[in-house]
Amino acid sequence: MDVPLISSALPEIQSVFGVSESRAGLFITLYALPGILLAPVIGGLADRIGRRYVLSVTLAVFGLAGTAIAFTDDFTVALVLRILQGFAAGSILSALAMTVVGDRYEGRQHDSVMGLTSAMLSLGTAAYPVIGGYLAARAWNAPFLMYAFALPVAGLVYVALDEPASTSGGADRGYIREALRLIPVRRALALYGVMFVSFSLLFGGLYTALPFYLSGTFGFSPTIVGLVTSAVLLVTAVVSTQNGRLASSATTKSLLTVGFALYAIGFLGVALARTPPLLVGALLVIGVGNGLITPTLFAGLSVMAPDHVRGGVMSLQTTTIGISQAVGPAVFTLAGGAIGYQATLLGGSTGAALGAAVLGVVITRS
């Protein structure tokens, strides 16, 4: 619910508060910054004082600050509340949720539940722009009222979530030193590197370059672009639910390699497609690739760390994805302005193919 819910409401926010498009866009940009900086700190706190307390408090902050925006008529106050909400950003909440999955499940069951968790993220990303747009058409502040649903979830977490027995172990050695001692650092760096490249391709190619390309080349309206993107994410969600079954018959390296190969084929197909059916088919291939890569990365990071440092390790994904969200769109838009978006998407295909080739060397066998 963090960004997808209100992205469709930005034009209404701009109109109601009488601000420029760039200032309205601060609801997205400034919201993301606290999570990028604080995610490892919050993950470390979850390891040191407990998942239940940190997760329930962050859910409460997320819900209260987001809901409060609906009741202000001052843009500065609304922006401050949005920044406050960013201290408990949805990406932090998802990292903590995946930490809890790692605490409770092992083996194939772990991969299955992680796949379902990843699928819920994709479903939310696909559905909330439509929900937010529908609500914003009735009142600019209606989407923000949706954040109140986080509050009963916060109460449920506080009452019902039990703690792993090993949480907060190793505090006497120093948290960071203990984490570095216990996790395979080279493998972790490799997985985070793959995550950075993957999400840079998604944020830059799928969410930034593609809308410009579809609008300019095929004449698609924003509504059609949104529906196409939602279809890609729905395919991602379906594939993600099969992560446990796939992980039981293939290695992490194999799944990531195939996923990047599908990225390469999909971006190539998008750039070369001349009819809408071929275009949509190529985009769905990207969705399948994403459905293989994302839950595999989350599961691979989750199983690397013992319970008492898992929160910090998993929360680093928020920082990694946030940096990708900044770098990917910048690279793709700069390239699009210089060489055109078709050539840029071809470049994305080449980069994904190179990633598939390199993966066999960088990622050790799981």
C-alpha positions as CSV (number, residue, x, y, z in Angstrom):
1,M,0.0,0.0,0.0
2,D,3.0,2.4,0.3
3,V,3.5,3.8,-3.2
4,P,1.1,1.9,-5.6
5,L,-2.0,3.0,-3.5
6,I,-1.4,6.8,-4.0
7,S,0.5,6.9,-7.3
8,S,-2.8,7.3,-9.2
9,A,-3.9,10.1,-6.8
10,L,-0.9,12.4,-7.5
11,P,-2.8,14.5,-10.1
12,E,-5.6,15.1,-7.5
13,I,-3.0,15.9,-4.8
14,Q,-1.4,18.4,-7.1
15,S,-4.8,20.0,-7.9
16,V,-6.1,20.2,-4.3
17,F,-3.0,21.7,-2.8
18,G,-2.1,23.9,-5.8
19,V,1.4,22.7,-6.2
20,S,3.6,21.7,-9.1
21,E,3.9,18.2,-10.5
22,S,7.4,17.9,-9.1
23,R,6.3,18.9,-5.6
24,A,3.4,16.5,-5.7
25,G,6.0,13.8,-6.7
26,L,7.7,14.4,-3.3
27,F,5.0,12.2,-1.8
28,I,6.9,9.4,-3.6
29,T,10.5,10.5,-3.4
30,L,10.7,11.7,0.2
31,Y,8.7,8.8,1.4
32,A,11.4,6.4,0.1
33,L,14.4,8.0,1.7
34,P,13.9,7.1,5.4
35,G,13.4,3.4,4.5
36,I,16.6,3.3,2.4
37,L,18.6,4.8,5.3
38,L,17.0,3.2,8.3
39,A,16.0,-0.3,7.1
40,P,19.1,-2.0,8.5
41,V,18.7,-0.2,11.8
42,I,15.1,-1.3,12.1
43,G,16.0,-4.9,11.1
44,G,18.7,-4.9,13.7
45,L,16.2,-3.7,16.3
46,A,14.0,-6.6,15.3
47,D,16.9,-8.9,16.1
48,R,17.8,-7.3,19.4
49,I,14.4,-6.6,21.0
50,G,12.1,-8.9,19.1
51,R,10.1,-9.1,15.9
52,R,6.7,-8.6,17.6
53,Y,7.5,-5.2,19.1
54,V,9.2,-3.8,16.1
55,L,6.7,-5.1,13.6
56,S,3.7,-3.9,15.6
57,V,5.2,-0.5,16.2
58,T,6.2,0.0,12.5
59,L,2.7,-1.1,11.4
60,A,1.1,1.4,13.8
61,V,3.3,4.3,12.6
62,F,2.6,3.3,9.0
63,G,-1.1,3.3,9.6
64,L,-1.4,6.4,11.8
65,A,0.8,8.7,9.8
66,G,-0.8,7.6,6.5
67,T,-4.3,8.0,7.7
68,A,-3.6,11.4,9.3
69,I,-2.7,12.8,5.8
70,A,-6.4,12.4,4.9
71,F,-7.3,15.0,7.5
72,T,-5.0,17.9,6.7
73,D,-5.4,20.7,4.2
74,D,-1.8,21.9,4.5
75,F,0.7,20.5,2.0
76,T,3.7,20.9,4.2
77,V,2.0,19.0,7.0
78,A,0.9,16.3,4.6
79,L,4.5,16.0,3.3
80,V,5.9,15.7,6.9
81,L,3.4,13.0,7.7
82,R,4.3,11.2,4.5
83,I,8.0,11.3,5.5
84,L,7.1,10.0,9.0
85,Q,5.2,7.2,7.3
86,G,8.4,6.4,5.4
87,F,10.2,5.6,8.6
88,A,8.0,2.5,8.5
89,A,7.8,2.1,4.8
90,G,6.1,-0.9,3.2
91,S,9.4,-2.2,2.0
92,I,10.6,-2.4,5.6
93,L,7.4,-4.2,6.6
94,S,7.8,-6.7,3.8
95,A,11.4,-7.3,4.9
96,L,10.3,-8.0,8.5
97,A,7.5,-10.3,7.2
98,M,10.1,-12.3,5.3
99,T,12.3,-12.4,8.4
100,V,9.4,-14.0,10.3
101,V,9.0,-16.5,7.5
102,G,12.7,-17.4,7.9
103,D,12.2,-17.8,11.6
104,R,9.4,-20.3,11.3
105,Y,9.9,-22.5,8.2
106,E,12.6,-24.7,6.8
107,G,13.3,-26.5,3.5
108,R,10.6,-26.7,0.9
109,Q,8.0,-25.2,3.2
110,H,10.2,-22.2,3.7
111,D,10.5,-21.7,0.0
112,S,6.8,-22.2,-0.5
113,V,5.8,-19.6,2.1
114,M,8.4,-17.2,0.9
115,G,7.0,-17.6,-2.6
116,L,3.5,-16.8,-1.3
117,T,4.8,-13.8,0.5
118,S,6.4,-12.5,-2.7
119,A,3.2,-13.2,-4.6
120,M,1.2,-11.0,-2.2
121,L,3.6,-8.2,-2.8
122,S,3.1,-8.6,-6.6
123,L,-0.7,-8.8,-6.2
124,G,-0.7,-5.6,-4.1
125,T,1.5,-3.8,-6.6
126,A,-0.9,-4.9,-9.4
127,A,-4.1,-4.1,-7.6
128,Y,-3.5,-1.0,-5.5
129,P,-3.0,1.5,-8.4
130,V,-6.5,0.6,-9.6
131,I,-8.0,0.8,-6.1
132,G,-6.2,4.1,-5.4
133,G,-7.3,5.6,-8.7
134,Y,-10.9,4.6,-8.1
135,L,-10.9,6.2,-4.6
136,A,-9.0,9.3,-5.7
137,A,-11.6,9.9,-8.4
138,R,-14.2,10.3,-5.6
139,A,-12.0,12.3,-3.1
140,W,-8.3,13.1,-3.1
141,N,-7.9,11.9,0.5
142,A,-9.9,8.7,0.2
143,P,-6.8,6.5,-0.7
144,F,-5.1,7.6,2.5
145,L,-7.9,6.3,4.6
146,M,-7.0,2.8,3.4
147,Y,-3.8,3.0,5.6
148,A,-6.0,2.6,8.7
149,F,-6.3,-1.1,7.9
150,A,-2.7,-1.4,9.1
151,L,-3.8,-0.7,12.7
152,P,-5.8,-3.8,13.4
153,V,-3.0,-5.8,11.8
154,A,-0.6,-4.1,14.2
155,G,-2.8,-5.2,17.1
156,L,-3.0,-8.8,15.8
157,V,0.8,-8.9,15.5
158,Y,1.4,-7.6,19.0
159,V,-1.1,-10.1,20.5
160,A,-0.5,-13.2,18.4
161,L,3.1,-13.2,17.0
162,D,5.5,-15.4,19.0
163,E,9.2,-14.8,19.1
164,P,11.9,-17.3,17.9
165,A,13.9,-18.6,20.9
166,S,17.2,-17.5,19.5
167,T,16.3,-13.8,18.9
168,S,18.7,-11.4,20.5
169,G,21.6,-13.9,20.8
170,G,25.1,-12.7,20.3
171,A,24.5,-9.2,21.5
172,D,27.6,-9.3,23.7
173,R,29.9,-9.8,20.7
174,G,28.5,-6.7,18.9
175,Y,25.7,-7.1,16.4
176,I,27.4,-6.2,13.1
177,R,30.5,-8.2,13.9
178,E,28.4,-11.2,14.9
179,A,26.4,-10.9,11.6
180,L,29.5,-10.8,9.5
181,R,30.9,-13.8,11.4
182,L,27.9,-15.9,10.9
183,I,26.8,-15.3,7.3
184,P,28.7,-16.2,4.1
185,V,29.7,-12.7,3.2
186,R,30.7,-13.4,-0.4
187,R,27.4,-15.2,-1.2
188,A,25.4,-12.4,0.5
189,L,27.2,-9.8,-1.6
190,A,26.5,-11.8,-4.7
191,L,22.8,-12.1,-4.0
192,Y,22.5,-8.4,-3.1
193,G,24.3,-7.6,-6.4
194,V,21.9,-9.8,-8.3
195,M,19.0,-8.1,-6.5
196,F,20.3,-4.6,-7.5
197,V,20.6,-5.5,-11.1
198,S,17.2,-7.3,-11.2
199,F,15.3,-4.4,-9.6
200,S,17.2,-1.8,-11.7
201,L,15.9,-3.6,-14.8
202,L,12.4,-3.7,-13.4
203,F,12.2,-0.1,-12.1
204,G,14.1,1.3,-15.1
205,G,12.8,-0.9,-17.9
206,L,9.3,-2.1,-16.9
207,Y,8.1,0.9,-14.7
208,T,9.9,3.8,-16.4
209,A,11.0,3.2,-20.0
210,L,8.1,1.0,-21.0
211,P,5.3,3.5,-20.4
212,F,7.1,6.1,-22.6
213,Y,7.7,3.4,-25.3
214,L,4.2,2.1,-25.3
215,S,2.7,5.6,-25.4
216,G,5.0,6.8,-28.2
217,T,5.2,3.7,-30.3
218,F,1.8,2.1,-29.8
219,G,-0.3,5.1,-28.7
220,F,-1.4,3.3,-25.5
221,S,-3.3,5.4,-23.0
222,P,-2.2,5.6,-19.4
223,T,-5.1,3.3,-18.5
224,I,-4.0,0.6,-21.0
225,V,-0.4,1.0,-19.8
226,G,-1.5,0.4,-16.3
227,L,-3.5,-2.7,-17.2
228,V,-0.6,-4.2,-19.1
229,T,1.7,-3.6,-16.2
230,S,-0.8,-5.2,-13.8
231,A,-1.0,-8.2,-16.1
232,V,2.7,-8.6,-15.9
233,L,2.6,-8.5,-12.1
234,L,-0.2,-11.0,-11.9
235,V,1.9,-13.4,-13.9
236,T,4.7,-12.8,-11.4
237,A,2.4,-13.5,-8.5
238,V,1.3,-16.8,-10.0
239,V,4.8,-18.0,-10.7
240,S,6.0,-16.9,-7.3
241,T,3.4,-19.2,-5.6
242,Q,5.3,-22.1,-7.2
243,N,8.6,-21.2,-5.6
244,G,8.7,-24.1,-3.2
245,R,8.1,-26.7,-5.9
246,L,10.6,-25.1,-8.2
247,A,13.3,-24.7,-5.5
248,S,13.0,-28.4,-4.7
249,S,14.0,-29.4,-8.2
250,A,16.4,-26.7,-9.2
251,T,19.3,-24.8,-7.6
252,T,19.3,-21.1,-6.7
253,K,21.8,-20.5,-9.5
254,S,19.6,-22.3,-12.1
255,L,16.4,-20.4,-11.1
256,L,18.2,-17.0,-11.2
257,T,19.9,-17.8,-14.5
258,V,16.7,-18.8,-16.2
259,G,15.0,-15.7,-14.8
260,F,17.6,-13.4,-16.2
261,A,17.4,-15.3,-19.6
262,L,13.7,-14.7,-19.6
263,Y,14.3,-11.0,-18.8
264,A,16.6,-10.9,-21.9
265,I,14.1,-12.6,-24.1
266,G,11.2,-10.5,-22.8
267,F,12.9,-7.1,-23.3
268,L,14.1,-8.2,-26.7
269,G,10.6,-9.2,-27.7
270,V,9.2,-5.9,-26.4
271,A,11.7,-3.9,-28.4
272,L,11.1,-5.8,-31.6
273,A,7.3,-6.4,-31.4
274,R,5.2,-4.8,-34.0
275,T,1.7,-5.9,-32.9
276,P,0.0,-5.6,-29.5
277,P,-0.4,-9.4,-29.0
278,L,3.4,-10.0,-29.6
279,L,4.1,-7.1,-27.2
280,V,1.9,-8.4,-24.5
281,G,3.4,-11.9,-24.9
282,A,6.9,-10.5,-24.5
283,L,5.9,-8.6,-21.4
284,L,4.4,-11.7,-19.8
285,V,7.8,-13.5,-20.3
286,I,9.3,-10.7,-18.2
287,G,6.6,-11.4,-15.6
288,V,7.6,-15.1,-15.5
289,G,11.3,-14.1,-15.1
290,N,10.4,-11.8,-12.2
291,G,8.4,-14.6,-10.6
292,L,11.5,-16.8,-10.7
293,I,14.0,-14.3,-9.5
294,T,12.4,-12.3,-6.7
295,P,11.2,-15.1,-4.4
296,T,14.4,-17.0,-5.1
297,L,16.5,-14.0,-3.9
298,F,14.3,-13.5,-0.8
299,A,14.5,-17.1,0.1
300,G,18.2,-17.3,-0.5
301,L,18.9,-14.4,1.8
302,S,16.5,-15.6,4.4
303,V,18.2,-19.1,4.9
304,M,21.7,-17.6,5.0
305,A,21.3,-16.0,8.4
306,P,20.6,-17.4,11.9
307,D,17.5,-16.2,13.6
308,H,19.3,-13.6,15.8
309,V,20.8,-11.6,12.9
310,R,18.2,-12.4,10.2
311,G,16.3,-9.1,10.6
312,G,19.3,-7.0,9.8
313,V,20.3,-9.2,6.9
314,M,16.8,-9.2,5.4
315,S,16.3,-5.4,5.9
316,L,19.3,-4.7,3.7
317,Q,17.1,-5.7,0.8
318,T,15.1,-2.5,1.4
319,T,18.2,-0.4,1.0
320,T,19.3,-2.4,-2.1
321,I,15.9,-2.1,-3.7
322,G,15.6,1.6,-2.8
323,I,19.0,2.3,-4.5
324,S,17.8,0.3,-7.5
325,Q,14.6,2.4,-7.6
326,A,16.8,5.5,-7.8
327,V,19.4,4.2,-10.3
328,G,17.3,2.2,-12.7
329,P,14.9,4.9,-13.8
330,A,17.7,7.5,-14.1
331,V,19.8,5.2,-16.3
332,F,16.9,4.2,-18.6
333,T,15.5,7.7,-19.0
334,L,18.9,9.2,-19.8
335,A,19.5,6.4,-22.3
336,G,16.0,6.9,-23.7
337,G,16.6,10.6,-24.3
338,A,19.9,9.9,-26.0
339,I,19.3,6.9,-28.2
340,G,15.5,6.3,-28.0
341,Y,13.5,3.9,-25.9
342,Q,13.6,1.0,-28.4
343,A,17.4,1.0,-28.3
344,T,17.3,1.4,-24.6
345,L,15.1,-1.7,-24.1
346,L,17.5,-3.6,-26.4
347,G,20.3,-2.5,-24.1
348,G,18.2,-3.8,-21.2
349,S,17.9,-7.2,-23.0
350,T,21.7,-7.3,-23.5
351,G,22.3,-6.4,-19.9
352,A,20.0,-9.2,-18.7
353,A,21.6,-11.7,-21.0
354,L,25.0,-10.7,-19.6
355,G,23.6,-11.2,-16.1
356,A,22.5,-14.7,-17.0
357,A,26.0,-15.5,-18.3
358,V,27.7,-14.1,-15.2
359,L,25.4,-15.8,-12.7
360,G,27.0,-19.2,-13.4
361,V,30.3,-17.8,-12.1
362,V,29.2,-15.5,-9.2
363,I,26.5,-17.6,-7.5
364,T,27.7,-20.7,-5.7
365,R,25.7,-23.9,-5.9
366,S,22.8,-23.9,-3.4
